[in-house]
Amino acid sequence: MLLLIVLLSCVGCTRSANVAPIWQQTVVPSAPDLTPQVTVRPLVGARAVPTPDEPHPLPSVRNEAETYVVQPGDSLALIAGRYGVTVQALSEANGILNPDLLEVGQVLTIPPAPQGNTGPDFKIIPDSELVFGPSSAHFALDDFIRRKNGTLAEYGEVVDERTLTGAQIVERVARENSVSPRLLLAVLEYQSGWVTQRVPVEEYPLGFRNPWYVGLYRQLSWAANNLCRGYYLWRINAVSGWLLADGTLVPPSPLINAGTAGVQYFFGLLYEGADWERAVSDQGLFATFDALFGYPFDFAFEPLIPPGLRQPELQLPFAEGETWSFTGGPHGGWADGTAWAALDFAPPGEPQGCVVSENWVTAVADGVVTYAGDGVVILDLDGDGFEQTGWSIFYLHIDSYQRVKAGTRVRAGDRLGHPSCEGGVSKATHVHIARRYNGEWISADGALPFVMDGWVAQSAGVAYDGVLVRGEQVVEAWDRFLPENQIRR
């Protein structure tokens, strides 16, 4: 069993709670212009050639062994994929008999990466069809599922003590992970036929047979997390190869895009050899998506992240004059496969486990609350009422008691709710806050750093470990209450 360190923050956020009330006026958002932004480019037959047109940079092939120190949340498969070696090679180089037994702090020898033919360069989906982006804003998910009249249309499952329909499960997973609901439906259809066929309900509709991932919600959550993992690893040029289910390592083609990388990574967890090649070919998920919705690149919204994008002015997510603890540096926006988009803050006072705080989490900027439920509040900053477009702020662990209502227009500093452990996975009361732009998680320590009240987030290279810097002032993230992590607004 993998040894994990439990931090005073959310670890692999992936679950739940309810909905509640508050005050202020509600708004009816006007519809934005969400016409797919397909760049004019050469045609193949009658269809546009999908981007990118230039090769993506790949990590240099390592010719020498190196060492790696195991971090919280690591697994042998994740480390092997990160360095472009097989699990077998990594196990043999370190004398590991059971790949499930790793210890945090353990030093591993990483053997040189093998040479081999690159994987297929066929582009499956645009980047904007992997994320919960602009082209998802007007997708009538429930109506689509009912019209297809497959198993999914009649499906129900208890999630966090509440019975959800198939459509509600897909929508929830899409929102939590920020993954396109169309992509989730295409994956489910390819793996099980649940969208268009009346087939028997089974515990593992996506074929990932792990007792922890029983049922549609957990199967789709696992899929969404790993689609994100491939996507964001590609974004930061951290992919040396796809590790297939049989341990085979396939170097990626530099000609694919991030959306395709996400799909190739995901299917590598389920298939090997010819089955994987088919799944990522024009006869695989691409064909399923095309049959359900039409040509994937007709939904392309480009550029998803425009050149020169700037973060709007934001303030810290608590009241002026209060001192909170900075308990989590850059880490996953939702689960561990997403970009390190999030920061954690705990309210004043000694930690008492999961007790709803009397302090308030506040709006970091003016905007419209587009969603409030399951411990989540989403604040749309461009005011159009769609979280899939422009900048949005994702809050997690907001208790249902006195939580702001969806549709409420707020000003910077207005109250949104109380920090708690509701939603995701948490061992102590805090607020988890992250940024998205057009549905893509924006890394807190990347080229566009998370800045609130002039405090700039920086990572120490390990999830949850980092600092906030403002001029000569430095506040360090700690998983407890110390003088070093106190921050005042």
KEKEZA-734782 format. One record per residue: residue in three letters; x, y, z of N, C-alpha, C in turn. Coordinates in pm, whole numbers, plus 32768, in hexadecimal, padded with zeros to 4 digits. Layout:
ALAXYZXYZXYZ
...
This chain:
MET80557F8980008000800080008058807C8000
LEU803180DE7FAF808181597FA5807481AB8024
LEU80E481D3805B80E4822380D580D282B580B0
LEU806982F680E8804C838180CA805B83D58148
ILE808184538136808284B181A480018501819D
VAL7FB48503820A7F37854E820D7F5585DC823A
LEU7F33863B81E57F4F86C882017ED3870D8235
LEU7EE5878182717E7687D4829C7E42881F8222
SER7E0A87D581C67DDA880B81477D97879A80FE
CYS7D6087B680867D1D874A80417D8386F57FF8
VAL7D7286727FFD7DCF86157FBE7D8285C97F54
GLY7DA485DF7ED57D5E859B7E6A7CCA85B97E6E
CYS7CA2863B7E6B7C1686607E7D7BBC86147E1E
THR7B6285C47E4F7B05857B7DF97A8185547E39
ARG7A3F85A47E8B79B785867EB5796985F37EFC
SER791A86167F4C7896864B7F6A783F86967FD0
ALA77B986BB7FCB775386E8802E76CB87207FFC
ASN769887A3800C761287D37FE5760888607FAA
VAL759388A27FBD7581892A7F8D7539897F7FF7
ALA75538A02800075138A54806874F78AE3803C
PRO74D18B3A809974A68BC1807475048C348096
ILE74D98CAF807275148D2B80A774C28DA38074
TRP74F08E07803474B58E8B802374CD8EBE7F97
GLN74C98F3D7F8574EE8F857F0A74998F617E8F
GLN74AC8FB27E24745A8F9F7DAE748F8F2F7D58
THR74388EEE7D0C74628E897CAC74608EC87C22
VAL74A68E887BC474AF8EBF7B3D748F8E547AD7
VAL745B8E807A6774478E2679F674B38E467992
PRO75148DED797E75858E0D7929755E8E167897
SER759C8E72785075888E7977BF75E58E15777E
ALA75B98DDE770F76088D7676CC76818DB37686
PRO76F88D7E76A1776F8DB0765D77788D7875D0
ASP77CF8DB2757F77E88D7C74FA78448D057508
LEU780C8C8C74FA785B8C12750B786C8BC77489
THR78688C10741A78818BD0739A790D8B93739A
PRO79188B0F737B799E8AD2737D7A018B22732B
GLN7A748B3E73657ADA8B9273267B3D8B3D72D8
VAL7B128B0572687B698AAD721B7BC38B0271C1
THR7C438AF871D57CA28B4071837C9D8B0B70F4
VAL7C9F8B6670927C9F8B3B70067D258AFA6FE7
ARG7D1F8A7F6FB07D9A8A356F937D8189D66F1F
PRO7DE789956EE77DD3893E6E757D6D88D06E8F
LEU7D31889E6E257CC988396E337CFC87AD6E11
VAL7CC2874A6E577CD586BE6E347C4B868E6E0C
GLY7C3686726D8B7BAF86586D5D7B6086D76D6F
ALA7AF486D16DC17AA287476DD97AB5877D6E66
ARG7B1B874A6EAD7B28876E6F387BAD87B16F55
ALA7BAB880E6FB67C2488596FD87C8987FE701E
VAL7D09881770007D7587CF70447D82880970D0
PRO7D7587B571387D7D87EA71C17E0A881771E6
THR7E0F887A72407E9088A972727EC3884772DC
PRO7F43884E73067FA688B072DB7FE6888A7257
ASP801B88EE7213805F88D5719480F588C371A8
GLU812888EE721D81B688E2723A81CE887472A1
PRO823F882D729B825C87C472FD826287FA738B
HIS822F87AD73E9823487D1747682BC87A874AE
PRO82FB87FD74FF837C87D5753A83698761759B
LEU83C48702759783C0868F75F0843B86907649
PRO8431865376C284A8864C77188518860176D1
SER8594862676EC860785E176B2860A855176E4
VAL863284F8768B863E846B76B186B7845B770E
ARG86A2841E7781870D840E77E38765839777BE
ASN87E583AC77BA88448341779A888A830A7816
GLU8872834B788988B1832079058849830F7973
ALA886982B979D4881182A57A46881383217AA0
GLU87A683377AE987A283A17B4B875083747BC3
THR874783C67C2986FC83A07CA1868183F77CB2
TYR862183C07CFD85A484087D18857883E67DA5
VAL854A844B7DF1851884377E79847F84307E74
VAL844683C47EA583B583AE7EA2836D841A7EF2
GLN830484567EB482B684C17EF1822B848E7F16
PRO81E584D47F6F815B84AD7F8F810684A47F10
GLY80B8843A7F04806184287E9080A083DF7E1C
ASP812283C37E248166837B7DB7813E82E87DB3
SER814582AF7D3D813C821F7D2981AB81FA7CC8
LEU81CC817B7CC3823881517C698211816D7BD8
ALA819181597BB7816581717B2D817082057B08
LEU814C825E7B66815582ED7B4B81E683177B35
ILE823E82E47B8A82CC83077B7E830482D27AFB
ALA82E082557AD9831082197A5D82E2826A79E4
GLY8263829179E4823082E1797582728368796B
ARG828F83A579DE82CF842879E0835B842479A4
TYR83A283B679BA842C83AD798B843C835C790B
GLY83CD832778D683D482E07858841782597861
VAL83FB820F78CE842D818678DC83B8812D7901
THR83CA80AB78F3835F805079188361803579AE
VAL82EE800B79E282E67FE77A7083457F737A8D
GLN834D7F157A2F83A67EA27A4284387ECE7A4D
ALA84627F2979F384EC7F5979F785097FA37A78
LEU84A87FF37AA584B9803E7B2084BF7FE07B99
SER846A7F797B9884697F187C0584ED7ECB7C0B
GLU851D7EA07B96859A7E537B9286127EA77BBD
ALA86127F277B9786847F7E7BBA868C7F997C50
ASN861B7F847C9686187FA37D2585F87F2A7D7D
GLY85F37EB37D3F85D77E3B7D8B854F7E3B7DCE
ILE84EC7E787D8C84647E817DC584137E087D9A
LEU83E57DB97DFB83967D427DDC83017D627DD4
ASN82D47DC27E2482477DEA7E24823E7E7D7DFF
PRO820E7E9F7D85820A7F2C7D5A81AB7F827DAB
ASP81547F457DFF80F77F927E5181367FC17ED3
LEU81AF7F907EF081F17FB57F6E825F801B7F54
LEU823A80997F65829A81077F5C829181597FDB
GLU82FE8195800382FE81EB8078832882798051
VAL82E282DA80898309836480748398837880A6
GLY83EC83B58053847883C9807584D5835E803F
GLN849A82F1800D84EB82857FD3853482B87F57
VAL85B482957F4A860482C17ED8860682537E6F
LEU85D882757DF685D382157D89863D82357D21
THR867481CD7CE586CB81DD7C71867581D57BF4
ILE867C823B7BA08630823E7B23868B82137AB2
PRO8673819E7A7386CB81717A0786BC81C9798C
PRO871C81C479308711821278B4869281EF7867
ALA865D8251782185E3823A77D3860381E87756
PRO85AD8185773685C4813576BE85A28184763F
GLN85DD815D75D185BF819A755085528147750B
GLY84FE818674BC8495813B7477844C81937414
ASN83F4815673C583A481A17364833D81F573AD
THR8321826A737A82BF82C273B982328290739F
GLY81D782BC73F4814B829873E7810982DF7372
PRO808882C4735C8041830172EA8036839872F8
ASP803583DB72848027846D72867F9A849A7261
PHE7F3A843D725B7EB0845E723B7E7484B172AD
LYS7E3B8523728B7E00857C72EF7D6D85557304
ILE7D48853E73837CC6850573A47C5F857173C3
ILE7C8185D0741A7C26863C74427C7686BD7451
PRO7C33873074427C7987AE745F7C8787C074F5
ASP7CE0881775217CF3883075AF7C71885D75F1
SER7C2388AD75AA7BA888E375E47B3C887A75F7
GLU7B5187FF75C07AF3879175D97B2587327644
LEU7B98874E767F7BBD870476F77B9187507773
VAL7B9D87D377727B77882277E87AE4884A77E3
PHE7AB1887678557A2788A578627A2589367835
GLY7A36894977B27A4D89CD777B79D68A097733
PRO79EE8A7376E279828AC076A4791F8A6D7652
SER794E8A08760A78F289BB75B77899895F7609
SER78B08954768D7859890576E477EA89597722
ALA77F389DD771477998A36775E77068A20773C
HIS76E68A0176C0765A89F27697763789617675
PHE7688890376A0766B8876768475FB884676E0
ALA758B881A76A5751787EA76F2752C87587715
LEU75788741777F75A486BB77A5752F865E77C3
ASP74D486897819746486337841740D860E77C9
ASP73F086717775739D865876FE73E385F7769F
PHE74658608768D74B085AF763374AA851E7665
ILE74BF850B76E674BE8483771F743384457711
ARG73C98492772A7341845C771C73228436768C
ARG734E8487762C73348468759F737D83E97572
LYS73F583D275A6743F83597581740282DC75BF
ASN73BE82EC7633736D8283767073BA82017689
GLY7438820E76B37485819876D6747B817B776C
THR74CF8124779B74D18100782974E3817B7881
LEU753481DA78547551825278A274D282A278C0
ALA747182A0786473F882F0787473A282C178E9
GLU73AE8243790E735F820B797D73B381F279FA
TYR7432821579F4748D81F27A61747E82507AD7
GLY748D82197B4F749082697BC974F5822E7C29
GLU753382847C7A759A82557CD6759F82B37D4E
VAL75B5827B7DC375C182CC7E3C765082FF7E46
VAL765D83837E4776DF83C57E5576D484247ECB
ASP7726840C7F32772184617FAA7693846D7FE1
GLU765483F97FF275D083ED8030756084317FE1
ARG757684447F5F751184817F0A750A84347E88
THR749284127E59748383C77DDD748E84277D66
LEU74EF840D7D0F7504845F7C9874E2840F7C1C
THR74AD84537BB8749584157B36751984087AEC
GLY751883BD7A7E759083B37A2B75BF843B79FB
ALA7560849079D07584851679A075C2856A7A0F
GLN758A85617A8875BF85AE7AF8764C85817B1C
ILE766785007B1076ED84CD7B2C775185017AC6
VAL772E84FB7A467787852D79DE77A285C279F1
GLU7738860D7A0F7748869E7A2277A186BC7A9A
ARG778D86717B0677DD868A7B7E7870866B7B67
VAL788D85FB7B26791985D87B0A7957863E7AAD
ALA790A866C7A48793D86D079EB796287507A34
ARG790A877D7A8E792287FB7AD6799687EE7B38
GLU799987817B857A0187717BEA7A8D876C7BAC
ASN7A9A871D7B427B1D870A7B037B3A876E7A95
SER7AD187B87A6A7AD7881179F67AFF87C27979
VAL7AAC875F795B7ABD870A78E47A3C87107893
SER7A488713780F79D5871D77B5797286AB77CC
PRO78F086CA77E1788D866077EE787E860D776F
ARG7895864C76FB788E85FE767E78FC8594767B
LEU797585B976A879E1855876AC79C284E6770C
LEU798B850677817967849F77E27900843F77A7
LEU789E8474775F7838841F7720787683C876B3
ALA78D184017665791183B375FB796583427635
VAL79AD835C76A279FC82F476E479A08287771B
LEU793382AF775B78D4824D7792789681F87723
GLU7873823776B5783981ED7644789E818E7607
TYR791981B975F67981816375BB799C80EA7613
GLN799B80FF769579BC809476F2794880367711
SER78CD8069770B785C8016773A77DF801A76E6
GLY77D08080768F7755808D764276E280C57694
TRP76FA80F7770D7690812577667640819B772F
VAL767981EA76D77635826476A975C782447645
THR75DF81EA75E7758081CF757A754081457580
GLN757080EE75D6753D806475DA750180437662
ARG74A07FE87663746B7FB476E174B97F357702
VAL751F7F46775175757ED77778756D7EC77810
PRO758D7E50784475857E3B78D575E27E9A7921
VAL75B37ECA799376057F1D79EA766E7EC67A2E
GLU76E97EF57A2B77537EAC7A7377A57F0D7AC7
GLU77F27ED67B2578387F287B8778A57F7E7B4B
TYR78E37F4F7ADF79567F957AA5793A7FB97A13
PRO78E3801C79FA78BD803A796F792F806A7916
LEU799D809B79507A0D80C678FD7A7A805C78F6
GLY7A667FEB79397AC67F7D792F7B3B7F86798C
PHE7B3C7FEA79E77BA87FF47A497B7D7FA87AC6
ARG7BAD7F2E7AD47B7C7ED27B3C7BCD7EDF7BBC
ASN7BA67F437C087BE47F5E7C8A7B727F707CEE
PRO7B747F257D5D7B057F2A7DBD7AE67FB67DF2
TRP7B48800E7DF37B3080967E237ADE80E77DBE
TYR7ADF80BE7D3F7A9F810C7CD57A2480C47C9E
VAL79CB809B7CF9794E805A7CD278E480C57CB5
GLY789980B17C4B782D810C7C2A785681797BC7
LEU77F381B67B89780D82177B1E785782927B50
TYR783182C87BC5787183437BF47907832F7C06
ARG792E82C67C4A79BC82B17C637A0582867BE5
GLN79C5823B7B8D7A0582157B107A1F82917ABA
LEU79BA82E87AAE79CC83627A5E7A2F83C27A9F
SER7A2F83C87B257A8E841F7B6A7B1D83F07B50
TRP7B31836C7B537BB583347B357BDD83577AA5
ALA7B7F83477A487B9B836679BC7BBE83F979AA
ALA7B6C845279E57B8384E279D67C0B850A7A0E
ASN7C2E84D27A817CAE84F37ABF7D2284CC7A65
ASN7D1984597A257D87842A79D17D88846A7947
LEU7D14849079147D1284E1789A7D59856678B5
CYS7D3E85A0792B7D82861B79527E1886057963
ARG7E3E8595799F7ECC857E79B87F1B85817936
GLY7EEC853978D07F32853A78507F3485C47811
TYR7EC4860D781D7EB7869377E37F1A86F47822
TYR7F1C86F978A87F6F875E78EA8003873778EC
LEU802386B778EE80AF868F78DF80E386BA7856
TRP808F86AC77F080B686D7776A80CB876E7766
ARG807287B677AA807A884877AD8101887877E4
ILE81358831784981B2885F7887822B88127855
ASN821A87CC77E6828B878777A782CB87217806
ALA827486D1784882A5867278AC828285E27889
VAL827285C57807824E853E77DC82BF8501778B
SER82F5849277BD835B844A7772832383D17728
GLY82AC83A6774F82718333770C81EF830A774D
TRP819E82C177008120828A7734813C81FC7764
LEU811A81E177E1812F815D781980AE810E7807
LEU80B080A777B3803880597796801E7FF27804
ALA7FA97FB577FE7F7E7F5978687FDA7EE27879
ASP80227EBB7811807D7E48781A810B7E72783F
GLY81207EF4786181A57F24788581F67F567810
THR81C17F4C779782077F807721820B80187726
LEU827C80517701828A80E276FD82888112766C
VAL822E8170764F822281A775C78248823A75CA
PRO82B88261758F82DB82F07588826F833C753B
PRO824583B1756B81DB83FC7527820D844074A8
SER81B28451744A81D3849E73D381D1853373F7
PRO8231858173C88231861173E581C7865C7396
LEU817E8617733D811E865B72E68091865D731D
ILE8078861D73927FF2861F73CA7FDD869D741D
ASN7F6286B474477F408725749C7F2186F37529
ALA7F0D875075877EFA872B76137E7C86D77628
GLY7E0F86F775E07D9486A975EC7DAA861975C4
THR7DF0860575567E0F857E75277E6C8537758A
ALA7ECB858075C37F25854676267ED78510769E
GLY7E71855A76C97E1E852D77377DDA84A97719
VAL7DA6849C769F7D60842176777DC383AE766A
GLN7E3783C7762E7E9B835D761E7ECA832A76A7
TYR7EE1838677057F0B835D778B7E9F830877CC
PHE7E22833677C77DB382F078077DA5826177D4
PHE7DA3824F77507D9081C8771A7E09816F7734
GLY7E7E81AB77497EF2815C776D7EE1811577F2
LEU7E8C814B784A7E72810C78CB7E18809278BF
LEU7DD08089784F7D6E801E783D7D987FB477D7
TYR7DE67FDC77737E017F8477027E967F7376E7
GLU7EB27F0F76997F3A7EF6766C7F397EDC75D5
GLY7FAD7EEA75977FC17EC6750B7F577EF774AC
ALA7F207E98745E7EC17EB973F37E427EF97429
ASP7E167ED074A07D9B7F0A74D87DB07F9E74F8
TRP7E267FC2752D7E43804F75477E4C809D74C4
GLU7E92806474637EA180A973E17E1A80C373A0
ARG7DBE806373AD7D38807773737CEE80E573C0
ALA7CF680E274457CAD814474967CD581D37475
VAL7D5581E9744F7D86827174357D90828E739F
SER7D548238734E7D55824A72BC7CD1828A728F
ASP7CC2829B720C7C4582D371D97BD1827071E1
GLN7BED81F372097B85818F721B7B5F817F72AE
GLY7BA081C973067B8A81B973957B2F822473CF
LEU7B5F826A74387B0E82CF747A7AE5833D7419
PHE7B3C835F73BD7B1C83C673597A9B83A2730F
ALA7A91832572E17A1B82F97296799F82FB72EE
THR79AE82D6736D793C82D873C9790C836673E0
PHE796983C273F67947844F740879018485738C
ASP79388465731878FF84937298787084627287
ALA785783E372AC77D183AA729E776E83EA72FE
LEU779D840F73757744844B73D9772A84DF73BF
PHE7793852A739C778985BD739C77B285FE7319
GLY77FA85B772C3783285F3724B78C986007257
TYR7906863471F07998864171E879CD868F7260
PRO7A27865572AF7A558696732A7A8D87227315
PHE7AD6873772A87B1987B872967ABA88247265
ASP7A3D8800724979D98867723079B688B072B2
PHE79DB8877732479C388B673A57A3D890373D8
ALA7AA7890973877B23894773B57B0E89DB73D5
PHE7B3C8A0474497B3B8A9174727BCD8AB87484
GLU7C028B0574257C918B2174247CAD8BB77412
PRO7D128BEA74557D638BA574B97D198B9A753D
LEU7D228B29757E7CE08B1575FE7D1A8B737667
ILE7D9F8B7F766A7DE48BDF76C07E268C457666
PRO7DEF8CBD76587E248D1F75F87EAD8D537622
PRO7F008D7675C17F838DB175E17F708E337630
GLY7FC88E49768F7FC28EC576DD7F558EC97746
LEU7F168E5677637EAD8E5377C97EE38E85784F
ARG7E938ED578957EB98F06791A7E4E8EE37980
GLN7E798ECB79F87E1A8EB27A647DDA8F357A8F
PRO7D588F3A7AA67D1B8FB47ADC7D498FC97B6C
GLU7D3790417B9F7D5F905E7C287D09900F7C8A
LEU7D498FC87CE67D048F747D487D338F977DD4
GLN7CDB8F7F7E357D018F927EC17CFB8F0C7F09
LEU7D358F047F7F7D328E897FCE7CA18E657FF1
PRO7C848DE480027BF98DB6800F7BC18DBA809D
PHE7BE38E2380E87BAB8E31816E7BA58EC68190
ALA7B648EE581FF7B438F7082207BBE8FC28243
GLU7BB4904382257C2090A182477C3390A582DE
GLY7CB390A783097CD290AC83977CE2902483D8
GLU7CC18FB8838F7CCF8F3183C77D568EF483A3
THR7D858E9A83F87E008E5083E07DE08DBC83D3
TRP7DFE8D8283617DE68CF483477E6C8CAD8337
SER7E688C29832E7EE18BD983197EE88BA8828A
PHE7F5C8BB8824D7F758B8581C67FA28AF381D6
THR7F468A9581BD7F5F8A0881DC7F8089B28163
GLY7F6F89E680EB7F8E899580747FC089E88001
GLY803E89CE7FD680738A0D7F5F803789CF7EE2
PRO806889F07E6C802C89BE7DF0801A89277DEE
HIS7F9E88FC7DD07F7C886F7DC57F0288617D6A
GLY7ED787E67D537E6F87CC7CF07DF0881D7D04
GLY7DBB88527C967D4088A07C9C7CCB884F7CD0
TRP7CC387D17CA97C5E87757CDE7CA586F97D12
ALA7CBE86977CBC7D0786207CE57D9A862E7CBB
ASP7DE785C37CCD7E7885D07CB87EA185D17C25
GLY7E4385BA7BC97E6485BF7B3B7E5986497AFF
THR7E1986A57B447E06872B7B0E7E8187817B27
ALA7E8887F37AE37EF888507AF77EFD887E7B88
TRP7F7388A57BB57F8488D87C3E7F4C89667C45
ALA7EC9896F7C427E8589F07C387E598A287CBE
ALA7E5E89D87D297E1C89FD7DA57E7B8A257E15
LEU7E468A767E717E868A9B7EEF7E228A847F5F
ASP7E538A6A7FD97DFD8A50804C7E158AB680BC
PHE7DA78ADF80FD7DAE8B3A816E7D508B0781DC
ALA7D808B0882597D308ADE82CB7D0C8B588320
PRO7C928B5B83577C648BCF83A47CAE8BDD8429
PRO7CA08C50846D7CE68C6684EC7CBC8C028557
GLY7D148BF085B97CF78B97862A7D428B15861F
GLU7D478ACC868C7D8B8A4C868C7D3C89E6863C
PRO7D80898D85F47D39892985A37CE688CB85FA
GLN7C6B88B285D37C11885A861E7BD487F185C3
GLY7C1D87C7855D7BE6876485017B7E87A284A7
CYS7B17875884897AB08785842B7A3C87C98474
VAL7A538844849D79ED889684DF79D1890E8485
VAL7952892A846C792F899C8418795B8A1C845E
SER79AA8A6D841979E08AE7845379778B568455
GLU79828BAE84B9792C8C2484BD795D8C8F845C
ASN79DA8C8684317A108CE783D279D58CD18348
TRP79DF8D3782F579A58D32826F7A128D2A8204
VAL79F68CDC819D7A438CE081217A038D4B80CA
THR7A548D9E808B7A1E8E1080407A458E0C7FAC
ALA79FD8E5B7F5F7A198E657ED07A9E8EAB7EB8
VAL7AF18E737E607B728EB07E437B688F207DDD
ALA7AF28F297D9B7ADB8F927D367A458F9A7D1E
ASP7A1990007CD4798E90097CAC796C8F967C4E
GLY78F08F667C5278CA8EFD7BF6783F8EC67C13
VAL78208E587BD0779F8E147BDF77B98D867C0D
VAL77728D5A7C75777D8CD17CA4772F8C777C45
THR77738C1F7BFE77308BC97B9C770A8B427BD5
TYR774A8B1C7C44772A8A9A7C8177478AA17D16
ALA76EF8A607D6577048A577DF676C689D37E24
GLY771A89727E4276EA88F07E6F775C888F7E7E
ASP774688247ECB77AA87BB7EDE782E87F37F13
GLY7827885B7F64789F88987F9B78E488F87F3E
VAL78B089097EC578F0895A7E5D78A489DC7E46
VAL78EE8A497E3678B78AC77E04790D8AF27D8E
ILE78CD8B157D2079178B437CAA78EE8BD27C8B
LEU79528C277C81793C8CB67C68796C8CD97BDD
ASP790F8D057B88792E8D2E7AFF79538DC27AFF
LEU79CC8DDF7AD479FD8E697ADF79D68EC37A6C
ASP79B58E8B79F679928EE4798778FE8F09798A
GLY78B28ECE79E678278EF979FB77C28EC57999
ASP77EB8E6B793B77898E3A78DB77388DC47911
GLY775C8D94798A77108D2979C777388C9E799A
PHE77A78C92795377D68C0F792378638BF6795A
GLU78718B8E79A978F48B6E79E179548B3A7977
GLN791F8B0E790579738AD5789C79BB8B3E7849
THR79988BBC785979D48C2678077A228C87785D
GLY7A958CB3782B7AE48D1678727B168CE478F9
TRP7B348D4479517B698D2279D57AFA8CF57A33
SER7B158C8C7A7F7ABC8C637AEB7B118C387B62
ILE7AD88C457BD97B1B8C1F7C557ACF8BAB7C93
PHE7B198B437CB47AE08AC87CEB7B008AC07D7F
TYR7A988AC37DD37AA88AB57E647A788A2A7E8D
LEU7ABF89EB7EE97A9889687F1B7A98896A7FB4
HIS7A4389137FEE7A328905807F79E1897880B9
ILE797F89AA806C79258A12809D78A789CF80D3
ASP788F89DD8154782189968194779989C5815F
SER77378969816576B1898A8134766B89F58189
TYR76918A00820976548A63826276778AF08234
GLN76128B3E821476208BCA81EA76728BDB816A
ARG767C8B72811B76C88B7D809D767D8BD38039
VAL76C48C207FED768A8C787F86763C8C247F21
LYS75D48C5F7EE875848C187E8475BD8C2A7DF8
ALA75AE8BC57DA575D18BD27D18757C8C407CDA
GLY75BA8C907C8475748CFF7C4475898D847C89
THR75CA8D837CFE75E08DFE7D4976548E4E7D0E
ARG763C8ECF7CFA76A98F277CCF76ED8F5F7D4C
VAL77728F557D5277BA8F807DCA78268FE67DA5
ARG784F90307E0A78C0908B7E017938904D7E48
ALA79AF907A7E237A27904B7E697A1790627EFE
GLY7A328FFB7F4D7A2690067FDD79A28FD78015
ASP793B8FC37FBF78BB8F917FF078C78F028023
ARG78718EDE808078768E5A80BE783C8DEE8061
LEU78838D7D805C78578D0D800A782B8C95805E
GLY78628C8680D678418C15812B78AF8BFC8190
HIS78A08B9181DC78FF8B728246795B8AFF821E
PRO79DD8B09823F7A388A9982227A168A208279
SER7A2B89A982407A08892D82847A5888BB8245
CYS7A25884182527A6087CE820C7A02879C81A0
GLU799587E38187793187B38129796887B2809A
GLY794F87468054797E87397FCA7A0C87067FC4
GLY7A2C86B87F5E7AB486847F4F7ADA862C7FC4
VAL7B5B862A7FE47B9085DD80537BE2863B80AB
SER7BC0864481297C07869F81827C078668820F
LYS7C73868282587C7F865882E47C6D86CC8346
ALA7C6A874783117C5E87BC83687C1F882F831C
THR7BDE888783637B9788F883287BF5895782E0
HIS7BD4897782637C2189D982177BD589F98198
VAL7C068A59814B7BD28A7580C67C3F8A578060
HIS7C168A167FF67C6D89F47F847C3E8A4D7F12
ILE7C9A8A977ED57C738AF77E6E7CCE8AE97DF4
ALA7C918AEA7D7D7CDD8AD57D017CA28B2A7C92
ARG7CF08B3A7C257CC58B8A7BB27CB48B327B36
ARG7C538B577AE37C438B1A7A5F7C348B8B79F8
TYR7C618B70797E7C478BCC79107C158B7A789A
ASN7B9C8B9978687B5C8B4B77FE7B5C8AB6781F
GLY7B4D8A9778A07B448A0C78CB7BC889CA78EB
GLU7C378A0878C97CBA89CC78E67CEA89FB796E
TRP7D18899B79C07D5489BE7A407DD68A0C7A25
ILE7DE68A7D7A687E5E8AD07A567EBB8ABB7ACD
SER7F328A897AB17F928A6A7B1B7FAD8AE47B73
ALA7FAD8ACC7BF67FC28B3B7C54804F8B717C4D
ASP80AE8B1E7C1D813A8B497C1B81748B497B8F
GLY811E8B517B2B814E8B4B7AA181738BD47A69
ALA81688BDF79E4818A8C5C79A1812A8CCC79C9
LEU80B38CA579FA804D8D047A24802E8CE97AB8
PRO80878D0E7B15807A8CE47BA07FFD8D1B7BE4
PHE7FCF8CD17C467F5D8CF97C997F8A8D6F7CF0
VAL7F478DE17CE17F698E597D2D7EEC8E8D7D72
MET7EF28E9C7DF87E828ED37E457EB88F3C7EA5
ASP7E818FB57E9C7EB090257EEE7F4790377EE3
GLY7F7E901E7E6D800C902E7E5680608FB77E81
TRP80268F537EC3806F8EDB7EEB80798E7C7E73
VAL80F18E567E4D81098E037DD6812B8D747E03
ALA80E28D147DCD80F78C877DF181728C4F7DAA
GLN81C28C047DF582358BBE7DBD82388B317DF5
SER825A8AD17DA082618A457DC982F08A1F7DED
ALA82FD89BE7E4A838089877E6B839C89067E1D
GLY834488E87DBC835988727D68831587F57D9A
VAL82D287FD7E0E8289878E7E4881FC87C07E66
ALA819687707E47810C879A7E5F80F987C57EF0
TYR80B388347F03809388727F84810888C07FC1
ASP817F88B17F8E81F488F57FC6821189727F74
GLY820F89E67FB582298A617F6B82218ADA7FC5
VAL82288B4F7F8882278BCC7FD381CF8C327F8A
LEU81AA8C9A7FD5816E8D127F9E81D28D837FB5
VAL81EE8DCF7F4D82548E387F5582178EBE7F2F
ARG82308F257F8282088FAE7F61827A900A7F89
GLY82C490397F25833A90887F41839F90347F8C
GLU83C79062800384269017805483E28FBC80B9
GLN835D8FBC80BB83128F67811882FF8EDB80DB
VAL830F8E75812D82FD8DEB810082A98DA08167
VAL823E8D5E813A81EB8D09819081F78C7B815A
GLU821E8C2081B182378B96818681C08B3D81A8
ALA819B8AE4814B812D8A87816281578A1981C4
TRP81028A04822A81178998828A8092895282A4
ASP809888D082BE801E888582D77FF4888D836A
ARG801588FB83AB7FEF891384367FF489AB844D
PHE7FD789D684C67FD38A6584E380578A908521
LEU80A48AE084D881278B0F850481368BA384E4
PRO81908BE9852681A68C77850381CC8C898470
GLU82138C25843882458C3183AE81D68C2F8345
ASN815D8BFD836880F58BF4830180808C51831A
GLN808F8CB1837480238D0F839080228D7F8327
ILE7FAB8D9C82F37FA08E04828D7F278E5C82AE
ARG7F3D8EDE82AC7ED48F3D82D47EA68F8D825B
ARG7E278FA482567DF08FF781EA7DCA90808222
